[in-house]
Amino acid sequence: MEHARLGRTGLKVSKICLGMMSYGEPGKNDGWVLPEGQAEPIVRKAADGGVTFFDTADVYSAGASEVVTGNLLRKIFARREDYVLATKVFFPVEKGINDSGLSRKHIMAAIDASLGRLGTDYVDLYQIHRWDEETPIEETMEALHDVVKSGKARYIGASSMTAWRFAKAQHVAEKHGWTKFVSMQGHYNLLYREDEREMNPLCLDQGVGLIPWSPLARGLLARAGTEQDTTRQVGDGPRQQQLYGGPADAEILAKVAELAAERGVTPATLSLAWLLHQPGMTAPIIGATKGHHVDDAVAAVNLDLSEGELSALAEPYQPRPLSF
């Protein structure tokens, strides 16, 4: 496994990040969530393959994902310093009027709740899960700065939003001498590439690391060349249709299947390798509910693609509406 610096920081992370959304308490998300006992061999396999970067969020399985994540990482790794742990804040876990968003009150309560569930004194990367239209960005950035200065987080990151909002947040932080975001967790894969318009170039210019979510388009790219849907695709229903199903999807999936067969790799490995070749890319966040999902991801790190292959995969894409 190769490692890379997260943006311009000195923090080194594995070039594959294991997303922990798939682990928690079945029934609190959807039918594809695995309980701790079933998740353990998959997380161990990832660690054995060199993965040291793990991403979760307080909202996943209403907090149960953080509990499972903390339990497993403490069991698998000898030292807290041996892995990089990320979580997020924004969506509600509880039902109180102040239990969501990016107010100072919610951020301060949420970080303490996350640390309690994770069973750790700090997270390496604390991320805002979405933009909060109701809270001044000055309030949010100062609160995040205080979380870092208190030692409860080492770095902060952001997730899906418009590029102008991200630039505004960074400007506010720089203006006041507060901690700036070091990473962007955006929606980015072969079937959805709208972040190439502004967000990815902005992050590349500013030295912000890219750690995209859904790098396999919720399993669509992994199933390229087949008609079988995954459990998550079926369960996601309207959300799946909102994110994907564009006019070029079928052609892209056919090209993925064709080139994967030519290279003797899985469509998942080929699709992740394409992503790892993109400018500014640090570590795609993969979901894994079976051991071979980890194998496919780890194999992508060492798969070199030619310029011709990269172009062939990218060429069919047609722009589509922004979706966060």
Buried (B, 14 or more C-beta within 10 A) or exposed (E): BEBBBBBEBEBEBBBBBBBBBBBBBBEBBBEBBBBBEEBBEBBBBBBEBBBBBBBBBBBBBBBBBBBBBBBBBBEBBEEBEEBBBBBBBBBBBEEEEEBBBBBBEBBBBBBEBBBEBBBBEBBBBBBBBBBBEEBEBBBBBBBBBBBBEEEBBBBBBBBBBEBEBBBBBBEBBEEEEBBBBBBBBBBBBBBBBBBBEBBBBBBBEBBBBBBBBBBBBBBBBBBBEEEEBBEBBEBBEEEBEEBBEBEBBEEBBEBBBBBBBEBEBBBBBBBBBBBBBBEBBBBBBBBBBEEEBBBBBBBBBEBEBEEEBBEBBBEBBEEBEEEE
